[in-house]
Amino acid sequence: MTSPPADEPAADGPAGGGPAREELDQQVRDHYGTWRDQPKGVACAVIAAFFVLTTVAFGLAVLAAVLAVR
């Protein structure tokens, strides 16, 4: 195993094997955030698309029924 570069601190985790799990988890949370932090735009777009497509489908069904009666 090679020694760490001079600009990186030595491993201080359990048994000298690297950073502790809690420290790694904190680094990931600091960098990426959590799923709650993500923008809500995609969810809104999916709901809006579902609403539009459902409305169009209902309109076409009503149109087909009206044309079938004639």
N, CA, C and O of each residue as an XYZ file, in Angstrom:
280
protein
N       0.847     -1.173      0.000
C       0.000      0.000      0.000
C       0.898      1.243      0.000
O       1.931      1.261      0.669
N       0.516      2.251     -0.727
C       1.315      3.472     -0.808
C       0.882      4.452      0.258
O      -0.230      4.354      0.776
N       1.730      5.379      0.588
C       1.380      6.403      1.571
C       0.538      7.478      0.893
O       0.665      7.704     -0.310
N      -0.334      8.148      1.677
C      -1.185      9.182      1.073
C      -0.355     10.364      0.598
O       0.716     10.625      1.145
N      -0.835     11.084     -0.415
C      -0.125     12.287     -0.865
C      -0.005     13.299      0.266
O      -0.756     13.245      1.240
N       0.933     14.213      0.132
C       1.215     15.164      1.202
C       0.036     16.089      1.491
O      -0.114     16.540      2.627
N      -0.815     16.387      0.490
C      -1.912     17.322      0.727
C      -3.149     16.656      1.313
O      -4.127     17.337      1.619
N      -3.122     15.337      1.475
C      -4.249     14.634      2.079
C      -3.859     14.153      3.454
O      -2.734     13.692      3.649
N      -4.773     14.250      4.425
C      -4.445     13.766      5.764
C      -4.374     12.241      5.767
O      -4.955     11.580      4.907
N      -3.670     11.708      6.721
C      -3.573     10.251      6.854
C      -4.933      9.700      7.267
O      -5.767     10.419      7.816
N      -5.143      8.422      6.996
C      -6.411      7.775      7.329
C      -6.611      7.793      8.838
O      -5.720      7.412      9.598
N      -7.788      8.239      9.264
C      -8.054      8.306     10.694
C      -9.287      7.498     11.072
O      -9.815      7.656     12.173
N      -9.743      6.651     10.191
C     -10.927      5.845     10.440
C     -10.598      4.634     11.270
O      -9.510      4.537     11.836
N     -11.542      3.698     11.347
C     -11.328      2.503     12.138
C     -10.151      1.695     11.597
O     -10.075      1.434     10.397
N      -9.257      1.311     12.459
C      -8.090      0.497     12.140
C      -7.230      1.147     11.055
O      -6.510      0.443     10.347
N      -7.287      2.467     10.910
C      -6.468      3.156      9.928
C      -6.844      2.848      8.500
O      -6.037      3.074      7.597
N      -8.053      2.333      8.255
C      -8.464      1.923      6.923
C      -9.136      3.005      6.122
O      -9.603      2.725      5.018
N      -9.213      4.209      6.603
C      -9.867      5.283      5.880
C     -10.782      6.052      6.803
O     -10.846      5.762      7.998
N     -11.493      7.033      6.266
C     -12.391      7.835      7.099
C     -13.538      6.983      7.647
O     -13.911      5.964      7.066
N     -14.068      7.412      8.744
C     -15.189      6.711      9.360
C     -16.420      6.805      8.474
O     -16.560      7.739      7.684
N     -17.304      5.839      8.610
C     -18.527      5.793      7.801
C     -19.353      7.062      7.995
O     -19.905      7.600      7.035
N     -19.436      7.534      9.229
C     -20.233      8.741      9.494
C     -19.661      9.941      8.756
O     -20.406     10.777      8.244
N     -18.331     10.024      8.703
C     -17.701     11.142      8.001
C     -17.975     11.070      6.495
O     -18.248     12.087      5.858
N     -17.898      9.869      5.939
C     -18.200      9.706      4.508
C     -19.657     10.044      4.214
O     -19.959     10.705      3.221
N     -20.560      9.586      5.087
C     -21.978      9.899      4.894
C     -22.218     11.402      4.929
O     -22.998     11.930      4.137
N     -21.546     12.090      5.849
C     -21.705     13.545      5.948
C     -21.173     14.237      4.700
O     -21.774     15.197      4.219
N     -20.051     13.756      4.175
C     -19.493     14.343      2.956
C     -20.452     14.188      1.788
O     -20.621     15.114      0.995
N     -21.083     13.017      1.675
C     -22.041     12.782      0.592
C     -23.248     13.694      0.761
O     -23.708     14.298     -0.208
N     -23.772     13.800      1.994
C     -24.929     14.677      2.232
C     -24.583     16.131      1.927
O     -25.399     16.859      1.363
N     -23.368     16.557      2.300
C     -22.965     17.939      2.038
C     -22.861     18.202      0.539
O     -23.190     19.294      0.077
N     -22.406     17.211     -0.220
C     -22.181     17.408     -1.659
C     -23.466     17.264     -2.457
O     -23.740     18.085     -3.332
N     -24.257     16.239     -2.173
C     -25.439     15.939     -2.984
C     -26.748     16.350     -2.339
O     -27.751     16.484     -3.040
N     -26.778     16.554     -1.053
C     -28.032     16.812     -0.368
C     -28.804     15.521     -0.214
O     -28.237     14.435     -0.334
N     -30.073     15.632      0.046
C     -30.927     14.445      0.162
C     -32.012     14.538     -0.889
O     -32.128     15.548     -1.583
N     -32.801     13.497     -1.008
C     -33.865     13.499     -2.017
C     -34.875     14.604     -1.733
O     -35.542     15.079     -2.652
N     -34.995     15.018     -0.479
C     -35.939     16.091     -0.138
C     -35.475     17.446     -0.672
O     -36.282     18.361     -0.844
N     -34.167     17.570     -0.932
C     -33.613     18.835     -1.404
C     -33.731     19.015     -2.920
O     -33.442     20.094     -3.438
N     -34.147     17.983     -3.621
C     -34.172     18.045     -5.081
C     -35.332     18.914     -5.555
O     -36.339     19.031     -4.856
N     -35.208     19.521     -6.724
C     -36.276     20.386     -7.228
C     -37.559     19.609     -7.485
O     -37.532     18.425     -7.823
N     -38.661     20.286     -7.322
C     -39.966     19.657     -7.491
C     -40.493     19.801     -8.915
O     -41.603     19.353     -9.200
N     -39.733     20.412     -9.808
C     -40.198     20.697    -11.163
C     -40.557     19.465    -11.956
O     -41.530     19.479    -12.710
N     -39.790     18.393    -11.804
C     -40.063     17.179    -12.576
C     -41.387     16.580    -12.141
O     -42.179     16.156    -12.983
N     -41.639     16.538    -10.845
C     -42.897     15.991    -10.344
C     -44.075     16.824    -10.844
O     -45.104     16.270    -11.231
N     -43.936     18.119    -10.841
C     -45.008     18.986    -11.329
C     -45.251     18.763    -12.821
O     -46.398     18.757    -13.269
N     -44.188     18.583    -13.582
C     -44.330     18.350    -15.017
C     -45.030     17.020    -15.282
O     -45.859     16.931    -16.188
N     -44.712     15.997    -14.514
C     -45.358     14.690    -14.691
C     -46.836     14.778    -14.357
O     -47.668     14.238    -15.086
N     -47.170     15.445    -13.275
C     -48.575     15.588    -12.883
C     -49.344     16.405    -13.926
O     -50.474     16.064    -14.276
N     -48.731     17.477    -14.417
C     -49.391     18.300    -15.432
C     -49.598     17.516    -16.723
O     -50.656     17.614    -17.344
N     -48.600     16.740    -17.131
C     -48.736     15.930    -18.348
C     -49.838     14.897    -18.179
O     -50.619     14.673    -19.103
N     -49.912     14.268    -17.020
C     -50.981     13.297    -16.758
C     -52.348     13.973    -16.838
O     -53.283     13.425    -17.420
N     -52.459     15.155    -16.258
C     -53.722     15.891    -16.283
C     -54.137     16.231    -17.717
O     -55.295     16.051    -18.095
N     -53.192     16.718    -18.500
C     -53.491     17.102    -19.882
C     -53.888     15.872    -20.700
O     -54.886     15.899    -21.420
N     -53.109     14.799    -20.589
C     -53.408     13.599    -21.374
C     -54.737     12.973    -20.960
O     -55.479     12.480    -21.809
N     -55.039     12.990    -19.672
C     -56.316     12.461    -19.203
C     -57.472     13.295    -19.738
O     -58.493     12.746    -20.153
N     -57.322     14.606    -19.731
C     -58.372     15.487    -20.245
C     -58.581     15.266    -21.742
O     -59.719     15.208    -22.209
N     -57.492     15.144    -22.490
C     -57.599     14.894    -23.932
C     -58.270     13.550    -24.190
O     -59.129     13.448    -25.067
N     -57.895     12.529    -23.445
C     -58.502     11.208    -23.627
C     -59.996     11.238    -23.307
O     -60.794     10.628    -24.019
N     -60.373     11.936    -22.253
C     -61.789     12.052    -21.908
C     -62.548     12.794    -23.014
O     -63.649     12.390    -23.387
N     -61.972     13.858    -23.527
C     -62.612     14.600    -24.616
C     -62.788     13.745    -25.862
O     -63.837     13.790    -26.505
N     -61.771     12.968    -26.205
C     -61.890     12.081    -27.369
C     -62.942     10.993    -27.141
O     -63.648     10.614    -28.076
N     -63.052     10.495    -25.923
C     -64.068      9.489    -25.616
C     -65.467     10.080    -25.754
O     -66.364      9.432    -26.293
N     -65.656     11.293    -25.276
C     -66.960     11.958    -25.408
C     -67.258     12.208    -26.882
O     -68.384     11.982    -27.326
N     -66.269     12.671    -27.648
C     -66.455     12.911    -29.069
C     -66.826     11.624    -29.797
O     -67.722     11.623    -30.641
N     -66.144     10.536    -29.475
C     -66.447      9.254    -30.123
C     -67.857      8.802    -29.770
O     -68.552      8.250    -30.623
N     -68.295      9.019    -28.540
C     -69.648      8.631    -28.144
C     -70.688      9.467    -28.884
O     -71.699      8.938    -29.344
N     -70.444     10.756    -28.999
C     -71.381     11.637    -29.703
C     -71.464     11.253    -31.191
O     -72.553     11.216    -31.763
N     -70.330     10.973    -31.801
C     -70.333     10.582    -33.212
C     -70.975      9.220    -33.410
O     -71.580      8.978    -34.454
N     -70.860      8.337    -32.449
C     -71.457      7.003    -32.557
C     -72.979      7.085    -32.464
O     -73.678      6.296    -33.100
N     -73.495      8.017    -31.688
C     -74.948      8.165    -31.541
C     -75.549      8.732    -32.843
O     -76.659      8.364    -33.230
N     -74.832      9.599    -33.489
C     -75.341     10.183    -34.734
C     -75.337      9.134    -35.762
O     -75.725      9.386    -36.903
